């Protein structure tokens, strides 16, 4: 991981600095503990802020990938 990436991790999770160590866990269990963490769509593989999850699930990109499966 480059120092620039590490910087992005700490700024996006400012109240939870240890979260970068927990990236390896499955997205469902990891993101339940904190609303500010990133969420990964299991279908698209998209990483977004958890509060934007619903808008992603409603998006055309997501719906098209669901149809393809």
PDB file of N, CA, C and O in Angstrom:
ATOM      1  N   UNK A   1       0.852  -1.202   0.000  1.00  0.00           N
ATOM      2  CA  UNK A   1       0.000   0.000   0.000  1.00  0.00           C
ATOM      3  C   UNK A   1       0.884   1.247   0.000  1.00  0.00           C
ATOM      4  O   UNK A   1       1.801   1.364   0.813  1.00  0.00           O
ATOM      5  N   UNK A   2       0.612   2.149  -0.887  1.00  0.00           N
ATOM      6  CA  UNK A   2       1.401   3.379  -0.930  1.00  0.00           C
ATOM      7  C   UNK A   2       0.982   4.317   0.195  1.00  0.00           C
ATOM      8  O   UNK A   2      -0.094   4.159   0.771  1.00  0.00           O
ATOM      9  N   UNK A   3       1.832   5.293   0.508  1.00  0.00           N
ATOM     10  CA  UNK A   3       1.501   6.227   1.583  1.00  0.00           C
ATOM     11  C   UNK A   3       0.278   7.060   1.223  1.00  0.00           C
ATOM     12  O   UNK A   3      -0.472   7.474   2.106  1.00  0.00           O
ATOM     13  N   UNK A   4       0.073   7.306  -0.065  1.00  0.00           N
ATOM     14  CA  UNK A   4      -1.100   8.076  -0.485  1.00  0.00           C
ATOM     15  C   UNK A   4      -2.375   7.282  -0.196  1.00  0.00           C
ATOM     16  O   UNK A   4      -3.358   7.844   0.288  1.00  0.00           O
ATOM     17  N   UNK A   5      -2.364   5.993  -0.487  1.00  0.00           N
ATOM     18  CA  UNK A   5      -3.521   5.152  -0.189  1.00  0.00           C
ATOM     19  C   UNK A   5      -3.782   5.103   1.310  1.00  0.00           C
ATOM     20  O   UNK A   5      -4.932   5.159   1.745  1.00  0.00           O
ATOM     21  N   UNK A   6      -2.727   4.998   2.093  1.00  0.00           N
ATOM     22  CA  UNK A   6      -2.884   4.967   3.540  1.00  0.00           C
ATOM     23  C   UNK A   6      -3.527   6.255   4.033  1.00  0.00           C
ATOM     24  O   UNK A   6      -4.354   6.231   4.944  1.00  0.00           O
ATOM     25  N   UNK A   7      -3.150   7.370   3.438  1.00  0.00           N
ATOM     26  CA  UNK A   7      -3.757   8.648   3.779  1.00  0.00           C
ATOM     27  C   UNK A   7      -5.248   8.643   3.511  1.00  0.00           C
ATOM     28  O   UNK A   7      -6.030   9.102   4.344  1.00  0.00           O
ATOM     29  N   UNK A   8      -5.652   8.130   2.359  1.00  0.00           N
ATOM     30  CA  UNK A   8      -7.074   8.072   2.019  1.00  0.00           C
ATOM     31  C   UNK A   8      -7.826   7.211   3.022  1.00  0.00           C
ATOM     32  O   UNK A   8      -8.931   7.560   3.436  1.00  0.00           O
ATOM     33  N   UNK A   9      -7.238   6.096   3.412  1.00  0.00           N
ATOM     34  CA  UNK A   9      -7.882   5.217   4.386  1.00  0.00           C
ATOM     35  C   UNK A   9      -8.146   5.953   5.693  1.00  0.00           C
ATOM     36  O   UNK A   9      -9.252   5.894   6.232  1.00  0.00           O
ATOM     37  N   UNK A  10      -7.130   6.646   6.201  1.00  0.00           N
ATOM     38  CA  UNK A  10      -7.296   7.285   7.501  1.00  0.00           C
ATOM     39  C   UNK A  10      -8.246   8.470   7.439  1.00  0.00           C
ATOM     40  O   UNK A  10      -8.933   8.746   8.422  1.00  0.00           O
ATOM     41  N   UNK A  11      -8.309   9.179   6.321  1.00  0.00           N
ATOM     42  CA  UNK A  11      -9.226  10.314   6.255  1.00  0.00           C
ATOM     43  C   UNK A  11     -10.667   9.848   6.117  1.00  0.00           C
ATOM     44  O   UNK A  11     -11.561  10.445   6.717  1.00  0.00           O
ATOM     45  N   UNK A  12     -10.919   8.791   5.336  1.00  0.00           N
ATOM     46  CA  UNK A  12     -12.299   8.363   5.158  1.00  0.00           C
ATOM     47  C   UNK A  12     -12.838   7.652   6.400  1.00  0.00           C
ATOM     48  O   UNK A  12     -14.051   7.589   6.598  1.00  0.00           O
ATOM     49  N   UNK A  13     -11.956   7.123   7.229  1.00  0.00           N
ATOM     50  CA  UNK A  13     -12.394   6.455   8.445  1.00  0.00           C
ATOM     51  C   UNK A  13     -11.814   7.162   9.668  1.00  0.00           C
ATOM     52  O   UNK A  13     -11.277   6.512  10.566  1.00  0.00           O
ATOM     53  N   UNK A  14     -11.919   8.478   9.705  1.00  0.00           N
ATOM     54  CA  UNK A  14     -11.205   9.239  10.726  1.00  0.00           C
ATOM     55  C   UNK A  14     -11.577   8.826  12.148  1.00  0.00           C
ATOM     56  O   UNK A  14     -10.714   8.828  13.025  1.00  0.00           O
ATOM     57  N   UNK A  15     -12.850   8.468  12.400  1.00  0.00           N
ATOM     58  CA  UNK A  15     -13.208   8.104  13.767  1.00  0.00           C
ATOM     59  C   UNK A  15     -12.888   6.647  14.075  1.00  0.00           C
ATOM     60  O   UNK A  15     -13.078   6.200  15.206  1.00  0.00           O
ATOM     61  N   UNK A  16     -12.409   5.907  13.094  1.00  0.00           N
ATOM     62  CA  UNK A  16     -12.129   4.492  13.294  1.00  0.00           C
ATOM     63  C   UNK A  16     -10.832   4.100  12.582  1.00  0.00           C
ATOM     64  O   UNK A  16     -10.878   3.415  11.560  1.00  0.00           O
ATOM     65  N   UNK A  17      -9.685   4.520  13.101  1.00  0.00           N
ATOM     66  CA  UNK A  17      -8.418   4.329  12.391  1.00  0.00           C
ATOM     67  C   UNK A  17      -8.019   2.864  12.204  1.00  0.00           C
ATOM     68  O   UNK A  17      -7.220   2.565  11.317  1.00  0.00           O
ATOM     69  N   UNK A  18      -8.547   1.951  13.006  1.00  0.00           N
ATOM     70  CA  UNK A  18      -8.150   0.554  12.886  1.00  0.00           C
ATOM     71  C   UNK A  18      -8.851  -0.154  11.733  1.00  0.00           C
ATOM     72  O   UNK A  18      -8.508  -1.293  11.419  1.00  0.00           O
ATOM     73  N   UNK A  19      -9.814   0.487  11.101  1.00  0.00           N
ATOM     74  CA  UNK A  19     -10.624  -0.197  10.089  1.00  0.00           C
ATOM     75  C   UNK A  19      -9.809  -0.645   8.882  1.00  0.00           C
ATOM     76  O   UNK A  19     -10.180  -1.620   8.229  1.00  0.00           O
ATOM     77  N   UNK A  20      -8.711   0.035   8.567  1.00  0.00           N
ATOM     78  CA  UNK A  20      -7.923  -0.371   7.408  1.00  0.00           C
ATOM     79  C   UNK A  20      -7.339  -1.772   7.616  1.00  0.00           C
ATOM     80  O   UNK A  20      -7.087  -2.486   6.646  1.00  0.00           O
ATOM     81  N   UNK A  21      -7.124  -2.165   8.864  1.00  0.00           N
ATOM     82  CA  UNK A  21      -6.627  -3.497   9.158  1.00  0.00           C
ATOM     83  C   UNK A  21      -7.716  -4.541   8.954  1.00  0.00           C
ATOM     84  O   UNK A  21      -7.414  -5.716   8.745  1.00  0.00           O
ATOM     85  N   UNK A  22      -8.971  -4.131   9.011  1.00  0.00           N
ATOM     86  CA  UNK A  22     -10.092  -5.055   8.931  1.00  0.00           C
ATOM     87  C   UNK A  22     -10.642  -5.188   7.517  1.00  0.00           C
ATOM     88  O   UNK A  22     -11.671  -5.836   7.323  1.00  0.00           O
ATOM     89  N   UNK A  23      -9.979  -4.585   6.514  1.00  0.00           N
ATOM     90  CA  UNK A  23     -10.483  -4.630   5.143  1.00  0.00           C
ATOM     91  C   UNK A  23     -10.651  -6.069   4.649  1.00  0.00           C
ATOM     92  O   UNK A  23     -11.509  -6.336   3.808  1.00  0.00           O
ATOM     93  N   UNK A  24      -9.842  -6.993   5.162  1.00  0.00           N
ATOM     94  CA  UNK A  24      -9.884  -8.359   4.674  1.00  0.00           C
ATOM     95  C   UNK A  24     -11.141  -9.128   5.042  1.00  0.00           C
ATOM     96  O   UNK A  24     -11.453 -10.132   4.403  1.00  0.00           O
ATOM     97  N   UNK A  25     -11.868  -8.683   6.053  1.00  0.00           N
ATOM     98  CA  UNK A  25     -13.080  -9.386   6.470  1.00  0.00           C
ATOM     99  C   UNK A  25     -14.176  -9.255   5.420  1.00  0.00           C
ATOM    100  O   UNK A  25     -14.099  -8.403   4.535  1.00  0.00           O
ATOM    101  N   UNK A  26     -15.186 -10.093   5.520  1.00  0.00           N
ATOM    102  CA  UNK A  26     -16.288  -9.997   4.558  1.00  0.00           C
ATOM    103  C   UNK A  26     -17.045  -8.687   4.771  1.00  0.00           C
ATOM    104  O   UNK A  26     -17.222  -8.253   5.909  1.00  0.00           O
ATOM    105  N   UNK A  27     -17.491  -8.059   3.690  1.00  0.00           N
ATOM    106  CA  UNK A  27     -18.103  -6.726   3.787  1.00  0.00           C
ATOM    107  C   UNK A  27     -19.346  -6.669   4.677  1.00  0.00           C
ATOM    108  O   UNK A  27     -19.569  -5.668   5.359  1.00  0.00           O
ATOM    109  N   UNK A  28     -20.155  -7.727   4.678  1.00  0.00           N
ATOM    110  CA  UNK A  28     -21.378  -7.693   5.483  1.00  0.00           C
ATOM    111  C   UNK A  28     -21.072  -7.542   6.973  1.00  0.00           C
ATOM    112  O   UNK A  28     -21.591  -6.637   7.626  1.00  0.00           O
ATOM    113  N   UNK A  29     -20.230  -8.429   7.510  1.00  0.00           N
ATOM    114  CA  UNK A  29     -19.963  -8.396   8.938  1.00  0.00           C
ATOM    115  C   UNK A  29     -19.151  -7.166   9.314  1.00  0.00           C
ATOM    116  O   UNK A  29     -19.330  -6.608  10.397  1.00  0.00           O
ATOM    117  N   UNK A  30     -18.263  -6.744   8.431  1.00  0.00           N
ATOM    118  CA  UNK A  30     -17.394  -5.609   8.739  1.00  0.00           C
ATOM    119  C   UNK A  30     -18.185  -4.312   8.855  1.00  0.00           C
ATOM    120  O   UNK A  30     -17.927  -3.503   9.746  1.00  0.00           O
ATOM    121  N   UNK A  31     -19.146  -4.112   7.959  1.00  0.00           N
ATOM    122  CA  UNK A  31     -19.779  -2.801   7.873  1.00  0.00           C
ATOM    123  C   UNK A  31     -20.917  -2.604   8.873  1.00  0.00           C
ATOM    124  O   UNK A  31     -21.364  -1.473   9.068  1.00  0.00           O
ATOM    125  N   UNK A  32     -21.395  -3.668   9.509  1.00  0.00           N
ATOM    126  CA  UNK A  32     -22.504  -3.491  10.450  1.00  0.00           C
ATOM    127  C   UNK A  32     -22.115  -2.662  11.672  1.00  0.00           C
ATOM    128  O   UNK A  32     -22.955  -1.953  12.227  1.00  0.00           O
ATOM    129  N   UNK A  33     -20.865  -2.741  12.095  1.00  0.00           N
ATOM    130  CA  UNK A  33     -20.464  -2.068  13.324  1.00  0.00           C
ATOM    131  C   UNK A  33     -20.362  -0.557  13.178  1.00  0.00           C
ATOM    132  O   UNK A  33     -20.485   0.163  14.168  1.00  0.00           O
ATOM    133  N   UNK A  34     -20.138  -0.061  11.962  1.00  0.00           N
ATOM    134  CA  UNK A  34     -19.957   1.378  11.773  1.00  0.00           C
ATOM    135  C   UNK A  34     -20.613   1.841  10.485  1.00  0.00           C
ATOM    136  O   UNK A  34     -20.380   1.264   9.422  1.00  0.00           O
ATOM    137  N   UNK A  35     -21.431   2.876  10.574  1.00  0.00           N
ATOM    138  CA  UNK A  35     -22.143   3.379   9.395  1.00  0.00           C
ATOM    139  C   UNK A  35     -21.207   4.065   8.406  1.00  0.00           C
ATOM    140  O   UNK A  35     -21.535   4.169   7.224  1.00  0.00           O
ATOM    141  N   UNK A  36     -20.047   4.533   8.865  1.00  0.00           N
ATOM    142  CA  UNK A  36     -19.158   5.311   8.005  1.00  0.00           C
ATOM    143  C   UNK A  36     -18.261   4.443   7.135  1.00  0.00           C
ATOM    144  O   UNK A  36     -17.600   4.958   6.233  1.00  0.00           O
ATOM    145  N   UNK A  37     -18.222   3.138   7.384  1.00  0.00           N
ATOM    146  CA  UNK A  37     -17.327   2.273   6.630  1.00  0.00           C
ATOM    147  C   UNK A  37     -17.798   2.064   5.210  1.00  0.00           C
ATOM    148  O   UNK A  37     -18.954   2.321   4.874  1.00  0.00           O
ATOM    149  N   UNK A  38     -16.883   1.594   4.384  1.00  0.00           N
ATOM    150  CA  UNK A  38     -17.244   1.276   3.005  1.00  0.00           C
ATOM    151  C   UNK A  38     -17.988  -0.049   2.966  1.00  0.00           C
ATOM    152  O   UNK A  38     -17.768  -0.933   3.794  1.00  0.00           O
ATOM    153  N   UNK A  39     -18.869  -0.161   1.990  1.00  0.00           N
ATOM    154  CA  UNK A  39     -19.650  -1.369   1.771  1.00  0.00           C
ATOM    155  C   UNK A  39     -19.326  -1.873   0.377  1.00  0.00           C
ATOM    156  O   UNK A  39     -19.199  -1.081  -0.557  1.00  0.00           O
ATOM    157  N   UNK A  40     -19.193  -3.173   0.228  1.00  0.00           N
ATOM    158  CA  UNK A  40     -18.890  -3.744  -1.078  1.00  0.00           C
ATOM    159  C   UNK A  40     -20.099  -4.512  -1.572  1.00  0.00           C
ATOM    160  O   UNK A  40     -20.603  -5.405  -0.891  1.00  0.00           O
ATOM    161  N   UNK A  41     -20.560  -4.158  -2.765  1.00  0.00           N
ATOM    162  CA  UNK A  41     -21.670  -4.889  -3.382  1.00  0.00           C
ATOM    163  C   UNK A  41     -21.162  -6.260  -3.804  1.00  0.00           C
ATOM    164  O   UNK A  41     -20.190  -6.360  -4.553  1.00  0.00           O
ATOM    165  N   UNK A  42     -21.814  -7.318  -3.327  1.00  0.00           N
ATOM    166  CA  UNK A  42     -21.361  -8.673  -3.652  1.00  0.00           C
ATOM    167  C   UNK A  42     -21.561  -9.015  -5.121  1.00  0.00           C
ATOM    168  O   UNK A  42     -20.871  -9.887  -5.648  1.00  0.00           O
ATOM    169  N   UNK A  43     -22.488  -8.348  -5.788  1.00  0.00           N
ATOM    170  CA  UNK A  43     -22.769  -8.634  -7.191  1.00  0.00           C
ATOM    171  C   UNK A  43     -21.834  -7.854  -8.108  1.00  0.00           C
ATOM    172  O   UNK A  43     -21.239  -8.418  -9.027  1.00  0.00           O
ATOM    173  N   UNK A  44     -21.708  -6.559  -7.856  1.00  0.00           N
ATOM    174  CA  UNK A  44     -20.910  -5.692  -8.737  1.00  0.00           C
ATOM    175  C   UNK A  44     -19.456  -5.584  -8.298  1.00  0.00           C
ATOM    176  O   UNK A  44     -18.586  -5.296  -9.120  1.00  0.00           O
ATOM    177  N   UNK A  45     -19.179  -5.806  -7.028  1.00  0.00           N
ATOM    178  CA  UNK A  45     -17.839  -5.597  -6.511  1.00  0.00           C
ATOM    179  C   UNK A  45     -17.509  -4.132  -6.313  1.00  0.00           C
ATOM    180  O   UNK A  45     -16.339  -3.769  -6.185  1.00  0.00           O
ATOM    181  N   UNK A  46     -18.532  -3.282  -6.286  1.00  0.00           N
ATOM    182  CA  UNK A  46     -18.330  -1.840  -6.145  1.00  0.00           C
ATOM    183  C   UNK A  46     -18.159  -1.503  -4.671  1.00  0.00           C
ATOM    184  O   UNK A  46     -18.911  -1.989  -3.826  1.00  0.00           O
ATOM    185  N   UNK A  47     -17.164  -0.667  -4.364  1.00  0.00           N
ATOM    186  CA  UNK A  47     -16.993  -0.193  -2.991  1.00  0.00           C
ATOM    187  C   UNK A  47     -17.495   1.234  -2.884  1.00  0.00           C
ATOM    188  O   UNK A  47     -17.029   2.124  -3.595  1.00  0.00           O
ATOM    189  N   UNK A  48     -18.463   1.446  -1.975  1.00  0.00           N
ATOM    190  CA  UNK A  48     -19.037   2.774  -1.786  1.00  0.00           C
ATOM    191  C   UNK A  48     -19.268   3.014  -0.309  1.00  0.00           C
ATOM    192  O   UNK A  48     -19.243   2.075   0.486  1.00  0.00           O
ATOM    193  N   UNK A  49     -19.493   4.262   0.065  1.00  0.00           N
ATOM    194  CA  UNK A  49     -19.859   4.561   1.445  1.00  0.00           C
ATOM    195  C   UNK A  49     -21.180   3.876   1.753  1.00  0.00           C
ATOM    196  O   UNK A  49     -22.063   3.787   0.900  1.00  0.00           O
ATOM    197  N   UNK A  50     -21.303   3.393   2.985  1.00  0.00           N
ATOM    198  CA  UNK A  50     -22.474   2.604   3.346  1.00  0.00           C
ATOM    199  C   UNK A  50     -23.777   3.376   3.167  1.00  0.00           C
ATOM    200  O   UNK A  50     -24.801   2.795   2.809  1.00  0.00           O
ATOM    201  N   UNK A  51     -23.738   4.700   3.417  1.00  0.00           N
ATOM    202  CA  UNK A  51     -24.984   5.458   3.293  1.00  0.00           C
ATOM    203  C   UNK A  51     -25.439   5.607   1.850  1.00  0.00           C
ATOM    204  O   UNK A  51     -26.594   5.953   1.601  1.00  0.00           O
ATOM    205  N   UNK A  52     -24.540   5.347   0.882  1.00  0.00           N
ATOM    206  CA  UNK A  52     -24.912   5.411  -0.534  1.00  0.00           C
ATOM    207  C   UNK A  52     -25.323   4.050  -1.082  1.00  0.00           C
ATOM    208  O   UNK A  52     -25.580   3.906  -2.278  1.00  0.00           O
ATOM    209  N   UNK A  53     -25.384   3.053  -0.203  1.00  0.00           N
ATOM    210  CA  UNK A  53     -25.645   1.693  -0.650  1.00  0.00           C
ATOM    211  C   UNK A  53     -26.983   1.568  -1.365  1.00  0.00           C
ATOM    212  O   UNK A  53     -27.062   0.935  -2.418  1.00  0.00           O
ATOM    213  N   UNK A  54     -28.037   2.162  -0.810  1.00  0.00           N
ATOM    214  CA  UNK A  54     -29.360   1.997  -1.397  1.00  0.00           C
ATOM    215  C   UNK A  54     -29.437   2.602  -2.792  1.00  0.00           C
ATOM    216  O   UNK A  54     -30.059   2.029  -3.686  1.00  0.00           O
ATOM    217  N   UNK A  55     -28.805   3.761  -2.983  1.00  0.00           N
ATOM    218  CA  UNK A  55     -28.832   4.371  -4.315  1.00  0.00           C
ATOM    219  C   UNK A  55     -28.082   3.495  -5.321  1.00  0.00           C
ATOM    220  O   UNK A  55     -28.438   3.467  -6.499  1.00  0.00           O
ATOM    221  N   UNK A  56     -27.056   2.787  -4.871  1.00  0.00           N
ATOM    222  CA  UNK A  56     -26.360   1.858  -5.768  1.00  0.00           C
ATOM    223  C   UNK A  56     -27.263   0.677  -6.119  1.00  0.00           C
ATOM    224  O   UNK A  56     -27.316   0.253  -7.274  1.00  0.00           O
ATOM    225  N   UNK A  57     -27.975   0.146  -5.120  1.00  0.00           N
ATOM    226  CA  UNK A  57     -28.846  -1.000  -5.373  1.00  0.00           C
ATOM    227  C   UNK A  57     -29.973  -0.638  -6.334  1.00  0.00           C
ATOM    228  O   UNK A  57     -30.481  -1.504  -7.046  1.00  0.00           O
ATOM    229  N   UNK A  58     -30.367   0.636  -6.359  1.00  0.00           N
ATOM    230  CA  UNK A  58     -31.418   1.091  -7.271  1.00  0.00           C
ATOM    231  C   UNK A  58     -30.877   1.469  -8.647  1.00  0.00           C
ATOM    232  O   UNK A  58     -31.657   1.716  -9.566  1.00  0.00           O
ATOM    233  N   UNK A  59     -29.561   1.519  -8.803  1.00  0.00           N
ATOM    234  CA  UNK A  59     -28.980   2.013 -10.055  1.00  0.00           C
ATOM    235  C   UNK A  59     -29.122   0.993 -11.187  1.00  0.00           C
ATOM    236  O   UNK A  59     -29.260  -0.207 -10.953  1.00  0.00           O
ATOM    237  N   UNK A  60     -29.083   1.509 -12.426  1.00  0.00           N
ATOM    238  CA  UNK A  60     -29.205   0.655 -13.612  1.00  0.00           C
ATOM    239  C   UNK A  60     -28.041  -0.329 -13.709  1.00  0.00           C
ATOM    240  O   UNK A  60     -28.225  -1.480 -14.105  1.00  0.00           O
ATOM    241  N   UNK A  61     -26.846   0.127 -13.349  1.00  0.00           N
ATOM    242  CA  UNK A  61     -25.658  -0.733 -13.439  1.00  0.00           C
ATOM    243  C   UNK A  61     -25.872  -1.996 -12.604  1.00  0.00           C
ATOM    244  O   UNK A  61     -25.629  -3.110 -13.067  1.00  0.00           O
ATOM    245  N   UNK A  62     -26.329  -1.803 -11.373  1.00  0.00           N
ATOM    246  CA  UNK A  62     -26.548  -2.927 -10.469  1.00  0.00           C
ATOM    247  C   UNK A  62     -27.660  -3.835 -11.001  1.00  0.00           C
ATOM    248  O   UNK A  62     -27.509  -5.056 -11.030  1.00  0.00           O
ATOM    249  N   UNK A  63     -28.770  -3.237 -11.420  1.00  0.00           N
ATOM    250  CA  UNK A  63     -29.904  -4.038 -11.891  1.00  0.00           C
ATOM    251  C   UNK A  63     -29.536  -4.862 -13.121  1.00  0.00           C
ATOM    252  O   UNK A  63     -29.966  -6.008 -13.253  1.00  0.00           O
ATOM    253  N   UNK A  64     -28.736  -4.277 -14.030  1.00  0.00           N
ATOM    254  CA  UNK A  64     -28.320  -5.019 -15.222  1.00  0.00           C
ATOM    255  C   UNK A  64     -27.443  -6.206 -14.855  1.00  0.00           C
ATOM    256  O   UNK A  64     -27.574  -7.278 -15.446  1.00  0.00           O
ATOM    257  N   UNK A  65     -26.554  -6.029 -13.889  1.00  0.00           N
ATOM    258  CA  UNK A  65     -25.694  -7.134 -13.474  1.00  0.00           C
ATOM    259  C   UNK A  65     -26.501  -8.228 -12.790  1.00  0.00           C
ATOM    260  O   UNK A  65     -26.188  -9.410 -12.932  1.00  0.00           O
ATOM    261  N   UNK A  66     -27.539  -7.844 -12.049  1.00  0.00           N
ATOM    262  CA  UNK A  66     -28.393  -8.842 -11.405  1.00  0.00           C
ATOM    263  C   UNK A  66     -29.111  -9.671 -12.472  1.00  0.00           C
ATOM    264  O   UNK A  66     -29.221 -10.891 -12.349  1.00  0.00           O
ATOM    265  N   UNK A  67     -29.599  -8.998 -13.522  1.00  0.00           N
ATOM    266  CA  UNK A  67     -30.291  -9.709 -14.613  1.00  0.00           C
ATOM    267  C   UNK A  67     -29.361 -10.701 -15.306  1.00  0.00           C
ATOM    268  O   UNK A  67     -29.789 -11.789 -15.689  1.00  0.00           O
ATOM    269  N   UNK A  68     -28.092 -10.329 -15.468  1.00  0.00           N
ATOM    270  CA  UNK A  68     -27.139 -11.181 -16.180  1.00  0.00           C
ATOM    271  C   UNK A  68     -26.819 -12.463 -15.423  1.00  0.00           C
ATOM    272  O   UNK A  68     -26.444 -13.466 -16.031  1.00  0.00           O
ATOM    273  N   UNK A  69     -26.962 -12.438 -14.124  1.00  0.00           N
ATOM    274  CA  UNK A  69     -26.578 -13.616 -13.333  1.00  0.00           C
ATOM    275  C   UNK A  69     -27.612 -14.722 -13.409  1.00  0.00           C
ATOM    276  O   UNK A  69     -27.435 -15.776 -12.798  1.00  0.00           O
TER     277      UNK A  69
END
